[in-house]
Amino acid sequence: MNTTIVLDFLRNIAANNDRTWFQNHRDEYLEAKNEFENFVEKAIRRIARFDDSIAHITVKDTVYRFYRDTRFSPDKAPYKRHLGAYIAAHGKKAFHGGYYIHMEPGNCMLACGCYYLPTNILTACRNEIMANTEEWLKCVENKKFESTFRKGEGCGFGLEKLKTCPAGFPRDFEYLDYLRMKDYCCWRNIDDHFLGKEDALDKMAEIFMTAKPMLDFVNAVIDDYE
């Protein structure tokens, strides 16, 4: 991917987020969109080599609209300031987790997992962690996972957590932090030009493969509800 084309457009739209400017620079948008979507198509094929559940996915299934829904937002800017694609076997709107690619100047990121899970599925995931703690720890406390998603700046595991133990679960559980999680999503920020490098697909795949055991563990629970 020519990341310079994509990033330059995103910087420009952030500084000129209005319909008139966008219409006058629509060719720049289409060029950036094409660069990003061509990469996503290659990413799908690369991910399918270790996760064949997403082999049927098309680019159209993964990319998000660039136009913002401003109806209930105080920010009335009509366009997003990033490009994103969510490569998930059951589609973008399903609870079943997948792989996310995010391009935004100064905030490019790769993420994997599930978020905004409803209470009943979260409860089932927590029960599964308690019932199969050893298996869960192998997924999220191995050296590779910890060095990729849990050590240093620009990475993380879990977007939101409860302040206390969830209702109905034992407060003395040794690994309570995993029960307090409200999502099972890990992420890592990447250099703005990471996805434009010659080895980008393999480096991306390495990050996603590190997260896949955690993803498989949680998806096995979620799939009972979809």
N, CA, C and O of each residue as an XYZ file, in Angstrom:
904
protein
N       0.843     -1.188      0.000
C       0.000      0.000      0.000
C       0.884      1.246      0.000
O       1.909      1.295      0.680
N       0.478      2.230     -0.760
C       1.155      3.521     -0.715
C       0.547      4.302      0.452
O      -0.449      5.008      0.299
N       1.169      4.155      1.607
C       0.618      4.764      2.811
C       0.654      6.289      2.765
O      -0.153      6.944      3.423
N       1.568      6.851      2.008
C       1.650      8.311      1.909
C       0.370      8.884      1.305
O      -0.141      9.899      1.778
N      -0.147      8.233      0.259
C      -1.396      8.683     -0.364
C      -2.539      8.653      0.645
O      -3.323      9.598      0.737
N      -2.626      7.558      1.399
C      -3.720      7.398      2.362
C      -3.592      8.406      3.497
O      -4.560      9.081      3.845
N      -2.419      8.505      4.062
C      -2.217      9.386      5.214
C      -2.363     10.857      4.851
O      -2.922     11.637      5.622
N      -1.863     11.238      3.681
C      -2.013     12.639      3.247
C      -3.479     13.011      3.113
O      -3.894     14.090      3.534
N      -4.266     12.110      2.523
C      -5.692     12.405      2.398
C      -6.346     12.523      3.777
O      -7.142     13.433      4.012
N      -6.012     11.608      4.683
C      -6.633     11.629      6.010
C      -6.245     12.888      6.785
O      -7.063     13.431      7.527
N      -5.031     13.348      6.624
C      -4.638     14.614      7.263
C      -5.434     15.774      6.669
O      -5.877     16.670      7.388
N      -5.605     15.747      5.371
C      -6.337     16.830      4.705
C      -7.809     16.850      5.100
O      -8.381     17.918      5.319
N      -8.421     15.676      5.192
C      -9.851     15.651      5.547
C     -10.039     16.046      7.014
O     -11.067     16.621      7.373
N      -9.062     15.744      7.854
C      -9.145     16.159      9.255
C      -9.101     17.681      9.369
O      -9.735     18.267     10.247
N      -8.348     18.311      8.473
C      -8.215     19.775      8.509
C      -9.318     20.485      7.725
O      -9.540     21.682      7.910
N     -10.012     19.748      6.848
C     -11.026     20.356      5.964
C     -12.266     19.468      5.906
O     -12.687     19.033      4.834
N     -12.836     19.209      7.069
C     -13.912     18.219      7.137
C     -15.264     18.863      6.821
O     -16.086     19.096      7.707
N     -15.465     19.140      5.538
C     -16.748     19.678      5.097
C     -17.041     19.169      3.686
O     -16.138     18.748      2.963
N     -18.299     19.216      3.317
C     -18.733     18.596      2.057
C     -18.164     19.293      0.828
O     -17.847     18.637     -0.164
N     -18.034     20.597      0.885
C     -17.509     21.318     -0.277
C     -16.076     20.893     -0.568
O     -15.730     20.582     -1.708
N     -15.242     20.883      0.477
C     -13.846     20.473      0.274
C     -13.793     19.027     -0.238
O     -13.028     18.712     -1.149
N     -14.599     18.170      0.349
C     -14.575     16.758     -0.032
C     -14.953     16.586     -1.503
O     -14.304     15.833     -2.228
N     -15.990     17.275     -1.937
C     -16.411     17.143     -3.337
C     -15.331     17.647     -4.290
O     -15.157     17.096     -5.377
N     -14.613     18.679     -3.895
C     -13.548     19.226     -4.733
C     -12.293     18.347     -4.738
O     -11.425     18.494     -5.599
N     -12.209     17.438     -3.772
C     -11.037     16.570     -3.658
C     -11.446     15.093     -3.645
O     -10.777     14.246     -3.053
N     -12.541     14.824     -4.300
C     -13.067     13.458     -4.289
C     -12.085     12.463     -4.921
O     -12.005     11.311     -4.494
N     -11.353     12.903     -5.921
C     -10.371     12.011     -6.556
C      -9.310     11.556     -5.553
O      -8.851     10.414     -5.598
N      -8.929     12.452     -4.657
C      -7.950     12.076     -3.633
C      -8.526     11.019     -2.700
O      -7.838     10.078     -2.303
N      -9.796     11.190     -2.357
C     -10.469     10.193     -1.517
C     -10.507      8.838     -2.211
O     -10.186      7.818     -1.602
N     -10.895      8.823     -3.472
C     -11.004      7.561     -4.201
C      -9.649      6.883     -4.357
O      -9.560      5.655     -4.320
N      -8.605      7.667     -4.528
C      -7.270      7.093     -4.644
C      -6.844      6.476     -3.309
O      -6.297      5.374     -3.280
N      -7.091      7.179     -2.216
C      -6.748      6.655     -0.892
C      -7.584      5.418     -0.567
O      -7.068      4.432     -0.041
N      -8.863      5.477     -0.882
C      -9.768      4.348     -0.644
C      -9.301      3.117     -1.414
O      -9.301      2.006     -0.884
N      -8.907      3.320     -2.654
C      -8.449      2.209     -3.485
C      -7.169      1.585     -2.918
O      -7.036      0.362     -2.891
N      -6.236      2.417     -2.468
C      -5.000      1.920     -1.870
C      -5.318      1.062     -0.636
O      -4.787     -0.037     -0.476
N      -6.183      1.580      0.217
C      -6.527      0.871      1.456
C      -7.244     -0.442      1.152
O      -6.916     -1.475      1.734
N      -8.205     -0.409      0.259
C      -8.991     -1.604     -0.013
C      -8.171     -2.673     -0.734
O      -8.402     -3.865     -0.536
N      -7.232     -2.263     -1.556
C      -6.339     -3.237     -2.187
C      -5.507     -3.966     -1.134
O      -5.261     -5.168     -1.236
N      -5.078     -3.208     -0.116
C      -4.333     -3.855      0.967
C      -5.237     -4.802      1.743
O      -4.826     -5.912      2.079
N      -6.450     -4.380      2.028
C      -7.377     -5.227      2.778
C      -7.631     -6.543      2.042
O      -7.702     -7.604      2.662
N      -7.766     -6.467      0.729
C      -7.960     -7.689     -0.055
C      -6.787     -8.650      0.129
O      -6.986     -9.855      0.282
N      -5.577     -8.122      0.115
C      -4.401     -8.965      0.334
C      -4.366     -9.477      1.780
O      -3.957    -10.609      2.035
N      -4.797     -8.635      2.712
C      -4.811     -9.033      4.115
C      -5.767    -10.199      4.348
O      -5.456    -11.120      5.103
N      -6.917    -10.157      3.705
C      -7.877    -11.260      3.836
C      -7.238    -12.564      3.385
O      -7.343    -13.587      4.062
N      -6.581    -12.518      2.247
C      -5.938    -13.745      1.736
C      -4.830    -14.219      2.673
O      -4.648    -15.421      2.867
N      -4.087    -13.271      3.254
C      -2.994    -13.673      4.155
C      -3.541    -14.247      5.451
O      -3.024    -15.251      5.941
N      -4.559    -13.642      6.009
C      -5.153    -14.148      7.245
C      -5.784    -15.519      7.019
O      -5.723    -16.387      7.890
N      -6.383    -15.710      5.860
C      -7.042    -16.986      5.554
C      -6.061    -18.150      5.556
O      -6.478    -19.304      5.661
N      -4.779    -17.872      5.444
C      -3.783    -18.934      5.467
C      -3.662    -19.566      6.850
O      -3.252    -20.721      6.965
N      -4.015    -18.818      7.910
C      -4.004    -19.419      9.251
C      -5.390    -19.431      9.904
O      -5.570    -20.015     10.973
N      -6.363    -18.789      9.261
C      -7.746    -18.807      9.760
C      -8.690    -18.905      8.567
O      -9.128    -17.891      8.025
N      -8.998    -20.134      8.166
C      -9.806    -20.314      6.960
C     -11.265    -19.946      7.156
O     -12.039    -19.978      6.199
N     -11.663    -19.595      8.387
C     -13.054    -19.200      8.619
C     -13.388    -17.884      7.930
O     -14.563    -17.579      7.725
N     -12.374    -17.097      7.568
C     -12.641    -15.806      6.931
C     -12.339    -15.836      5.426
O     -12.357    -14.797      4.768
N     -12.067    -17.014      4.894
C     -11.661    -17.121      3.486
C     -12.746    -16.639      2.520
O     -12.439    -16.211      1.408
N     -14.004    -16.705      2.936
C     -15.115    -16.323      2.062
C     -15.391    -14.822      2.081
O     -16.187    -14.332      1.281
N     -14.745    -14.093      2.979
C     -15.018    -12.671      3.176
C     -14.493    -11.852      1.997
O     -13.416    -12.127      1.468
N     -15.263    -10.849      1.596
C     -14.829     -9.919      0.552
C     -14.476     -8.571      1.185
O     -14.825     -8.307      2.335
N     -13.798     -7.744      0.441
C     -13.444     -6.419      0.939
C     -14.693     -5.644      1.337
O     -14.705     -4.960      2.360
N     -15.723     -5.749      0.541
C     -16.977     -5.035      0.821
C     -17.556     -5.436      2.179
O     -18.199     -4.629      2.849
N     -17.323     -6.684      2.575
C     -17.824     -7.154      3.868
C     -17.099     -6.525      5.043
O     -17.607     -6.545      6.164
N     -15.921     -5.968      4.807
C     -15.049     -5.567      5.917
C     -14.934     -4.069      6.145
O     -14.810     -3.627      7.287
N     -14.972     -3.276      5.071
C     -14.661     -1.845      5.232
C     -15.866     -1.073      5.774
O     -17.017     -1.383      5.465
N     -15.572     -0.074      6.579
C     -16.611      0.770      7.158
C     -16.861      1.990      6.278
O     -15.970      2.460      5.571
N     -18.068      2.482      6.337
C     -18.427      3.704      5.611
C     -17.557      4.861      6.077
O     -17.239      4.980      7.261
N     -17.179      5.709      5.134
C     -16.373      6.875      5.467
C     -17.250      8.037      5.938
O     -16.764      8.984      6.555
N     -18.523      7.953      5.644
C     -19.461      9.012      6.008
C     -19.957      8.770      7.433
O     -20.357      7.656      7.772
N     -19.930      9.802      8.256
C     -20.320      9.668      9.652
C     -21.821      9.853      9.821
O     -22.450     10.622      9.094
N     -22.387      9.141     10.789
C     -23.761      9.366     11.214
C     -23.710     10.409     12.326
O     -23.297     10.114     13.447
N     -24.127     11.613     12.011
C     -23.984     12.731     12.958
C     -25.271     13.030     13.724
O     -25.331     14.005     14.472
N     -26.285     12.215     13.547
C     -27.595     12.533     14.129
C     -27.548     12.704     15.639
O     -28.201     13.598     16.179
N     -26.790     11.866     16.326
C     -26.782     11.906     17.788
C     -25.412     12.282     18.348
O     -25.096     11.999     19.503
N     -24.617     12.918     17.515
C     -23.260     13.279     17.931
C     -23.092     14.794     17.969
O     -23.570     15.491     17.074
N     -22.416     15.313     19.000
C     -22.131     16.759     19.025
C     -21.126     17.162     17.943
O     -21.050     18.331     17.565
N     -20.362     16.195     17.452
C     -19.411     16.440     16.364
C     -20.154     16.273     15.039
O     -20.511     15.157     14.664
N     -20.381     17.354     14.347
C     -21.160     17.315     13.115
C     -20.296     17.203     11.853
O     -20.805     17.360     10.743
N     -19.008     16.937     12.012
C     -18.150     16.727     10.844
C     -18.705     15.549     10.037
O     -18.957     14.488     10.607
N     -18.899     15.711      8.733
C     -19.587     14.675      7.951
C     -18.732     13.449      7.631
O     -19.271     12.416      7.234
N     -17.420     13.543      7.793
C     -16.549     12.445      7.364
C     -15.653     11.978      8.506
O     -15.274     12.752      9.385
N     -15.332     10.711      8.466
C     -14.403     10.164      9.456
C     -13.001     10.683      9.174
O     -12.730     11.255      8.118
N     -12.129     10.472     10.129
C     -10.732     10.896      9.991
C      -9.804      9.683      9.907
O      -8.589      9.801     10.069
N     -10.392      8.532      9.655
C      -9.619      7.299      9.572
C     -10.275      6.360      8.557
O     -11.409      6.583      8.130
N      -9.554      5.324      8.184
C     -10.100      4.228      7.386
C      -9.964      2.957      8.205
O      -8.934      2.719      8.835
N     -11.011      2.142      8.191
C     -10.988      0.928      8.997
C     -11.625     -0.246      8.286
O     -12.542     -0.085      7.481
N     -11.122     -1.438      8.598
C     -11.684     -2.674      8.046
C     -11.697     -3.737      9.135
O     -10.707     -3.929      9.840
N     -12.815     -4.419      9.264
C     -12.983     -5.465     10.278
C     -13.218     -6.787      9.559
O     -14.277     -7.007      8.971
N     -12.227     -7.655      9.611
C     -12.270     -8.929      8.891
C     -12.768     -9.988      9.866
O     -11.999    -10.514     10.670
N     -14.055    -10.297      9.789
C     -14.686    -11.218     10.740
C     -15.559    -12.219      9.989
O     -16.284    -11.853      9.064
N     -15.482    -13.461     10.390
C     -16.159    -14.554      9.674
C     -17.665    -14.359      9.583
O     -18.275    -14.756      8.590
N     -18.280    -13.755     10.599
C     -19.734    -13.587     10.626
C     -20.166    -12.179     10.255
O     -21.344    -11.842     10.375
N     -19.227    -11.347      9.805
C     -19.573     -9.999      9.380
C     -19.288     -8.949     10.441
O     -19.024     -9.265     11.601
N     -19.346     -7.689     10.016
C     -18.981     -6.569     10.890
C     -19.922     -6.388     12.071
O     -19.507     -5.893     13.119
N     -21.176     -6.779     11.921
C     -22.163     -6.492     12.957
C     -22.379     -7.654     13.923
O     -23.143     -7.525     14.880
N     -21.721     -8.778     13.688
C     -21.895     -9.941     14.549
C     -21.058     -9.807     15.819
O     -20.099     -9.036     15.855
N     -21.420    -10.554     16.855
C     -20.638    -10.561     18.080
C     -19.361    -11.390     17.912
O     -18.353    -11.127     18.568
N     -19.412    -12.384     17.035
C     -18.242    -13.216     16.728
C     -17.069    -12.313     16.358
O     -17.197    -11.458     15.482
N     -15.931    -12.499     17.019
C     -14.809    -11.590     16.873
C     -13.987    -11.798     15.619
O     -14.120    -12.812     14.934
N     -13.127    -10.820     15.320
C     -12.311    -10.885     14.126
C     -11.083    -10.013     14.230
O     -10.567     -9.769     15.320
N     -10.615     -9.541     13.075
C      -9.346     -8.818     12.950
C      -9.620     -7.415     12.389
O     -10.341     -7.258     11.403
N      -9.036     -6.410     13.031
C      -9.329     -5.034     12.660
C      -8.056     -4.309     12.220
O      -7.013     -4.408     12.866
N      -8.164     -3.578     11.108
C      -7.072     -2.768     10.573
C      -7.526     -1.312     10.578
O      -8.583     -0.985     10.039
N      -6.732     -0.444     11.183
C      -7.119      0.959     11.373
C      -5.999      1.854     10.880
O      -4.852      1.722     11.306
N      -6.339      2.770      9.975
C      -5.368      3.756      9.494
C      -5.837      5.158      9.847
O      -6.914      5.599      9.447
N      -4.990      5.845     10.614
C      -5.252      7.215     11.055
C      -3.905      7.832     11.402
O      -3.156      7.239     12.178
N      -3.573      8.971     10.871
C      -2.260      9.565     11.149
C      -1.972      9.649     12.644
O      -2.733     10.244     13.406
N      -0.868      9.046     13.043
C      -0.478      9.059     14.447
C      -1.195      8.054     15.312
O      -0.922      7.966     16.509
N      -2.118      7.285     14.729
C      -2.892      6.325     15.527
C      -3.245      5.087     14.710
O      -4.353      4.563     14.824
N      -2.312      4.620     13.889
C      -2.548      3.391     13.124
C      -2.478      2.206     14.081
O      -1.718      2.218     15.049
N      -3.288      1.175     13.793
C      -3.449      0.126     14.787
C      -3.906     -1.184     14.139
O      -4.590     -1.185     13.115
N      -3.509     -2.295     14.761
C      -4.048     -3.612     14.456
C      -4.687     -4.134     15.730
O      -4.102     -4.032     16.808
N      -5.881     -4.692     15.612
C      -6.592     -5.187     16.789
C      -7.263     -6.508     16.468
O      -7.522     -6.831     15.309
N      -7.537     -7.261     17.520
C      -8.159     -8.573     17.338
C      -9.038     -8.871     18.539
O      -8.635     -8.648     19.681
N     -10.245     -9.376     18.282
C     -11.104     -9.769     19.385
C     -12.546     -9.385     19.190
O     -13.026     -9.250     18.065
N     -13.239     -9.208     20.313
C     -14.672     -8.909     20.319
C     -14.922     -7.767     21.295
O     -14.243     -7.657     22.316
N     -15.894     -6.921     20.981
C     -16.222     -5.824     21.872
C     -17.720     -5.593     21.861
O     -18.438     -6.107     21.003
N     -18.185     -4.807     22.832
C     -19.616     -4.526     23.003
C     -20.424     -5.812     23.111
O     -21.482     -5.944     22.496
N     -19.924     -6.747     23.889
C     -20.661     -7.992     24.086
C     -21.808     -7.763     25.072
O     -21.623     -7.079     26.078
N     -22.991     -8.325     24.799
C     -24.110     -8.185     25.735
C     -23.839     -8.965     27.021
O     -22.977     -9.843     27.056
N     -24.572     -8.639     28.057
C     -24.319     -9.190     29.386
C     -24.368    -10.716     29.409
O     -23.537    -11.351     30.057
N     -25.336    -11.309     28.706
C     -25.441    -12.768     28.767
C     -24.223    -13.463     28.165
O     -23.792    -14.505     28.658
N     -23.668    -12.883     27.094
C     -22.481    -13.485     26.480
C     -21.252    -13.215     27.339
O     -20.398    -14.090     27.484
N     -21.151    -12.027     27.906
C     -20.048    -11.730     28.809
C     -20.053    -12.694     29.994
O     -19.007    -13.198     30.404
N     -21.235    -12.939     30.534
C     -21.345    -13.869     31.665
C     -20.882    -15.263     31.262
O     -20.192    -15.941     32.023
N     -21.269    -15.688     30.053
C     -20.859    -17.007     29.570
C     -19.345    -17.066     29.375
O     -18.721    -18.081     29.686
N     -18.757    -16.001     28.870
C     -17.296    -15.955     28.699
C     -16.599    -16.031     30.055
O     -15.604    -16.740     30.207
N     -17.115    -15.311     31.024
C     -16.517    -15.339     32.356
C     -16.610    -16.731     32.967
O     -15.661    -17.212     33.585
N     -17.759    -17.370     32.791
C     -17.915    -18.730     33.298
C     -16.932    -19.686     32.625
O     -16.385    -20.584     33.265
N     -16.718    -19.481     31.327
C     -15.789    -20.347     30.593
C     -14.349    -20.135     31.078
O     -13.574    -21.087     31.174
N     -14.005    -18.907     31.374
C     -12.667    -18.617     31.899
C     -12.467    -19.296     33.251
O     -11.394    -19.832     33.527
N     -13.492    -19.274     34.087
C     -13.385    -19.931     35.386
C     -13.324    -21.449     35.237
O     -12.598    -22.122     35.969
N     -14.084    -21.980     34.292
C     -14.135    -23.430     34.124
C     -12.889    -23.976     33.446
O     -12.514    -25.127     33.670
N     -12.242    -23.157     32.614
C     -11.066    -23.593     31.861
C      -9.940    -22.575     32.009
O      -9.390    -22.080     31.026
N      -9.619    -22.282     33.246
C      -8.639    -21.237     33.527
C      -7.278    -21.544     32.916
O      -6.640    -20.656     32.349
N      -6.838    -22.763     33.024
C      -5.515    -23.115     32.513
C      -5.432    -22.891     31.007
O      -4.439    -22.368     30.502
N      -6.478    -23.290     30.298
C      -6.494    -23.090     28.847
C      -6.479    -21.594     28.510
O      -5.776    -21.170     27.592
N      -7.252    -20.801     29.252
C      -7.303    -19.351     29.031
C      -5.938    -18.709     29.262
O      -5.495    -17.869     28.478
N      -5.285    -19.111     30.336
C      -3.979    -18.529     30.651
C      -2.951    -18.860     29.571
O      -2.065    -18.051     29.296
N      -3.056    -20.021     28.965
C      -2.153    -20.359     27.869
C      -2.343    -19.407     26.697
O      -1.398    -19.129     25.958
N      -3.552    -18.913     26.527
C      -3.855    -17.990     25.421
C      -3.334    -16.581     25.674
O      -2.860    -15.919     24.751
N      -3.421    -16.114     26.933
C      -3.195    -14.688     27.197
C      -2.017    -14.387     28.125
O      -1.713    -13.222     28.380
N      -1.358    -15.422     28.628
C      -0.221    -15.172     29.512
C       1.051    -15.852     29.019
O       1.992    -16.069     29.783
N       1.065    -16.185     27.728
C       2.305    -16.687     27.141
C       3.202    -15.496     26.778
O       2.728    -14.365     26.669
N       4.480    -15.757     26.595
C       5.445    -14.681     26.366
C       5.124    -13.859     25.125
O       5.266    -12.637     25.138
N       4.693    -14.518     24.058
C       4.425    -13.814     22.808
C       3.243    -12.858     22.955
O       3.314    -11.710     22.517
N       2.165    -13.326     23.567
C       0.982    -12.478     23.753
C       1.333    -11.289     24.652
O       0.968    -10.151     24.360
N       2.037    -11.565     25.733
C       2.349    -10.493     26.670
C       3.263     -9.441     26.046
O       3.061     -8.244     26.249
N       4.268     -9.884     25.287
C       5.184     -8.911     24.687
C       4.520     -8.121     23.567
O       4.902     -6.982     23.300
N       3.534     -8.715     22.914
C       2.853     -8.040     21.803
C       1.768     -7.086     22.277
O       1.618     -5.991     21.734
N       1.006     -7.502     23.294
C      -0.200     -6.754     23.660
C      -0.232     -6.208     25.092
O      -1.146     -5.463     25.446
N       0.757     -6.570     25.918
C       0.605     -6.207     27.324
C       1.820     -5.517     27.929
O       1.795     -5.153     29.105
N       2.867     -5.333     27.161
C       4.061     -4.697     27.697
C       4.430     -3.478     26.859
O       4.435     -3.535     25.629
N       4.735     -2.388     27.530
C       5.119     -1.176     26.828
C       3.921     -0.318     26.466
O       2.779     -0.652     26.784
N       4.194      0.779     25.803
C       3.142      1.699     25.397
C       2.579      1.308     24.035
O       3.210      0.572     23.276
N       1.389      1.808     23.741
C       0.796      1.590     22.432
C       0.226      0.222     22.217
O       0.136     -0.239     21.078
N      -0.166     -0.452     23.293
C      -0.798     -1.765     23.152
C      -1.722     -1.965     24.342
O      -1.702     -1.179     25.288
N      -2.529     -3.011     24.297
C      -3.425     -3.264     25.419
C      -4.290     -4.480     25.201
O      -4.394     -5.010     24.095
N      -4.906     -4.908     26.285
C      -5.834     -6.034     26.250
C      -7.017     -5.675     27.133
O      -6.890     -5.588     28.354
N      -8.162     -5.469     26.508
C      -9.355     -5.055     27.225
C      -9.553     -3.558     27.138
O      -8.740     -2.786     27.648
N     -10.641     -3.142     26.487
C     -10.924     -1.713     26.332
C     -11.572     -1.131     27.576
O     -11.298      0.007     27.955
N     -12.440     -1.925     28.216
C     -13.138     -1.457     29.414
C     -13.174     -2.569     30.452
O     -13.225     -3.753     30.118
N     -13.145     -2.159     31.729
C     -13.239     -3.123     32.828
C     -14.191     -2.602     33.900
O     -14.303     -1.397     34.125
N     -14.867     -3.531     34.549
C     -15.662     -3.169     35.710
C     -14.724     -2.746     36.833
O     -13.585     -3.207     36.906
N     -15.204     -1.872     37.705
C     -14.390     -1.438     38.834
C     -14.292     -2.518     39.905
O     -13.319     -2.588     40.656
N     -15.324     -3.355     39.957
C     -15.364     -4.405     40.970
C     -15.683     -5.745     40.308
O     -15.847     -5.833     39.091
N     -15.765     -6.759     41.121
C     -16.098     -8.098     40.630
C     -17.513     -8.112     40.056
O     -18.417     -7.540     40.664
N     -17.732     -8.752     38.899
C     -19.095     -8.826     38.367
C     -20.010     -9.612     39.302
O     -19.581    -10.548     39.977
N     -21.263     -9.213     39.325
C     -22.238     -9.842     40.220
C     -22.320    -11.345     39.956
O     -22.361    -11.793     38.810
N     -22.342    -12.104     41.042
C     -22.509    -13.542     40.924
C     -21.213    -14.321     40.797
O     -21.230    -15.550     40.732
N     -20.078    -13.608     40.761
C     -18.791    -14.290     40.634
C     -17.987    -14.121     41.925
O     -18.156    -13.127     42.631
N     -17.118    -15.081     42.237
C     -16.363    -15.031     43.503
C     -15.292    -13.948     43.495
O     -14.482    -13.866     42.572
N     -15.299    -13.128     44.525
C     -14.328    -12.043     44.625
C     -12.905    -12.542     44.873
O     -11.937    -11.818     44.640
N     -12.788    -13.769     45.343
C     -11.468    -14.287     45.656
C     -10.871    -15.109     44.508
O      -9.854    -15.779     44.686
N     -11.502    -15.057     43.334
C     -10.959    -15.776     42.173
C      -9.571    -15.213     41.863
O      -9.393    -13.997     41.789
N      -8.600    -16.090     41.686
C      -7.205    -15.671     41.550
C      -6.983    -14.738     40.353
O      -6.116    -13.865     40.396
N      -7.764    -14.925     39.294
C      -7.571    -14.149     38.063
C      -8.768    -13.238     37.814
O      -9.315    -13.190     36.713
N      -9.154    -12.530     38.847
C     -10.358    -11.698     38.819
C     -10.326    -10.651     37.716
O     -11.374    -10.303     37.172
N      -9.152    -10.143     37.378
C      -9.071     -9.107     36.341
C      -9.700     -9.557     35.032
O     -10.269     -8.739     34.309
N      -9.608    -10.837     34.718
C     -10.193    -11.335     33.465
C     -11.718    -11.383     33.535
O     -12.393    -11.304     32.508
N     -12.253    -11.509     34.736
C     -13.713    -11.502     34.893
C     -14.260    -10.082     34.861
O     -15.423     -9.867     34.519
N     -13.426     -9.122     35.214
C     -13.852     -7.718     35.212
C     -13.877     -7.117     33.814
O     -14.457     -6.050     33.611
N     -13.263     -7.778     32.859
C     -13.213     -7.252     31.499
C     -14.614     -7.203     30.885
O     -15.409     -8.125     31.066
N     -14.909     -6.122     30.159
C     -16.202     -5.966     29.483
C     -16.094     -6.274     27.995
O     -17.085     -6.212     27.267
N     -14.888     -6.604     27.548
C     -14.661     -7.006     26.160
C     -13.393     -7.849     26.145
O     -12.633     -7.870     27.113
N     -13.181     -8.529     25.052
C     -11.966     -9.338     24.901
C     -11.309     -8.925     23.590
O     -11.371     -9.633     22.585
N     -10.683     -7.767     23.634
C     -10.062     -7.170     22.457
C      -8.634     -6.768     22.805
O      -8.402     -6.079     23.798
N      -7.682     -7.198     21.988
C      -6.294     -6.777     22.175
C      -5.864     -5.958     20.956
O      -6.355     -6.176     19.849
N      -4.964     -5.035     21.164
C      -4.564     -4.161     20.067
C      -3.106     -3.749     20.218
O      -2.513     -3.826     21.294
N      -2.560     -3.309     19.091
C      -1.192     -2.793     19.080
C      -1.099     -1.659     18.069
O      -1.451     -1.828     16.902
N      -0.631     -0.518     18.514
C      -0.381      0.586     17.579
C       0.808      0.238     16.697
O       1.746     -0.433     17.128
N       0.755      0.699     15.468
C       1.828      0.447     14.518
C       2.288      1.774     13.921
O       1.553      2.761     13.928
N       3.489      1.779     13.414
C       4.026      2.952     12.736
C       3.116      3.343     11.571
O       2.534      2.472     10.924
N       2.991      4.624     11.303
C       2.103      5.095     10.243
C       2.371      4.411      8.906
O       1.445      4.198      8.124
N       3.611      4.070      8.640
C       3.954      3.484      7.344
C       4.183      1.966      7.420
O       4.690      1.361      6.475
N       3.810      1.367      8.539
C       3.959     -0.081      8.742
C       3.325     -0.880      7.609
O       3.929     -1.815      7.082
N       2.100     -0.504      7.238
C       1.345     -1.281      6.246
C       1.822     -1.056      4.821
O       1.332     -1.693      3.889
N       2.768     -0.159      4.652
C       3.325      0.071      3.323
C       4.649     -0.629      3.101
O       5.209     -0.578      2.006
N       5.152     -1.280      4.135
C       6.456     -1.933      4.021
C       6.338     -3.271      3.294
O       5.264     -3.870      3.230
N       7.449     -3.716      2.756
C       7.466     -4.925      1.929
C       6.984     -6.163      2.694
O       6.347     -7.048      2.122
N       7.295     -6.214      3.993
C       6.923     -7.382      4.795
C       5.673     -7.139      5.633
O       5.434     -7.849      6.610
N       4.872     -6.137      5.256
C       3.719     -5.742      6.074
C       2.742     -6.883      6.308
O       2.276     -7.069      7.432
N       2.424     -7.645      5.279
C       1.434     -8.711      5.426
C       1.911     -9.784      6.397
O       1.130    -10.282      7.207
N       3.174    -10.135      6.318
C       3.699    -11.152      7.224
C       3.789    -10.636      8.655
O       3.493    -11.370      9.598
N       4.194     -9.378      8.825
C       4.261     -8.791     10.166
C       2.860     -8.667     10.770
O       2.657     -8.932     11.954
N       1.902     -8.262      9.939
C       0.513     -8.188     10.387
C       0.019     -9.564     10.808
O      -0.600     -9.713     11.861
N       0.295    -10.570      9.981
C      -0.139    -11.936     10.269
C       0.456    -12.433     11.579
O      -0.219    -13.126     12.340
N       1.694    -12.092     11.848
C       2.343    -12.514     13.092
C       1.616    -11.950     14.305
O       1.413    -12.653     15.295
N       1.228    -10.688     14.227
C       0.479    -10.060     15.326
C      -0.874    -10.729     15.503
O      -1.267    -11.051     16.625
N      -1.584    -10.940     14.412
C      -2.903    -11.554     14.501
C      -2.825    -13.019     14.952
O      -3.686    -13.477     15.703
N      -1.824    -13.740     14.511
C      -1.680    -15.144     14.930
C      -1.411    -15.247     16.428
O      -1.825    -16.206     17.080
N      -0.717    -14.252     16.963
C      -0.460    -14.233     18.400
C      -1.760    -14.094     19.180
O      -1.893    -14.646     20.273
N      -2.716    -13.362     18.627
C      -4.001    -13.135     19.295
C      -5.015    -14.240     19.020
O      -6.003    -14.354     19.746
N      -4.800    -15.042     18.010
C      -5.828    -15.993     17.563
C      -6.267    -16.995     18.633
O      -7.466    -17.255     18.728
N      -5.371    -17.581     19.450
C      -5.866    -18.506     20.478
C      -6.875    -17.860     21.426
O      -7.869    -18.486     21.793
N      -6.621    -16.601     21.826
C      -7.588    -15.883     22.655
C      -8.893    -15.690     21.901
O      -9.973    -15.893     22.457
N      -8.795    -15.301     20.641
C      -9.978    -15.088     19.812
C     -10.784    -16.370     19.680
O     -12.009    -16.344     19.803
N     -10.119    -17.488     19.434
C     -10.803    -18.772     19.287
C     -11.509    -19.176     20.580
O     -12.626    -19.691     20.547
N     -10.860    -18.944     21.708
C     -11.440    -19.280     23.008
C     -12.763    -18.544     23.207
O     -13.770    -19.147     23.579
N     -12.749    -17.241     22.956
C     -13.948    -16.425     23.184
C     -15.003    -16.718     22.105
O     -16.191    -16.802     22.417
N     -14.588    -16.872     20.864
C     -15.561    -17.154     19.812
C     -16.281    -18.481     20.012
O     -17.436    -18.626     19.611
N     -15.619    -19.436     20.621
C     -16.265    -20.725     20.893
C     -17.455    -20.556     21.823
O     -18.434    -21.298     21.741
N     -17.359    -19.573     22.706
C     -18.473    -19.259     23.614
C     -19.546    -18.454     22.873
O     -20.736    -18.761     22.947
N     -19.099    -17.423     22.162
C     -20.033    -16.541     21.462
C     -20.882    -17.294     20.455
O     -22.069    -17.010     20.298
N     -20.274    -18.254     19.774
C     -20.970    -18.968     18.709
C     -22.162    -19.768     19.209
O     -23.032    -20.136     18.421
N     -22.214    -20.039     20.494
C     -23.383    -20.719     21.059
C     -24.596    -19.793     21.113
O     -25.720    -20.244     21.332
N     -24.359    -18.488     20.911
C     -25.439    -17.508     21.028
C     -25.806    -16.877     19.689
O     -26.706    -16.040     19.624
N     -25.115    -17.271     18.623
C     -25.394    -16.672     17.307
C     -25.914    -17.729     16.328
O     -26.202    -17.413     15.174
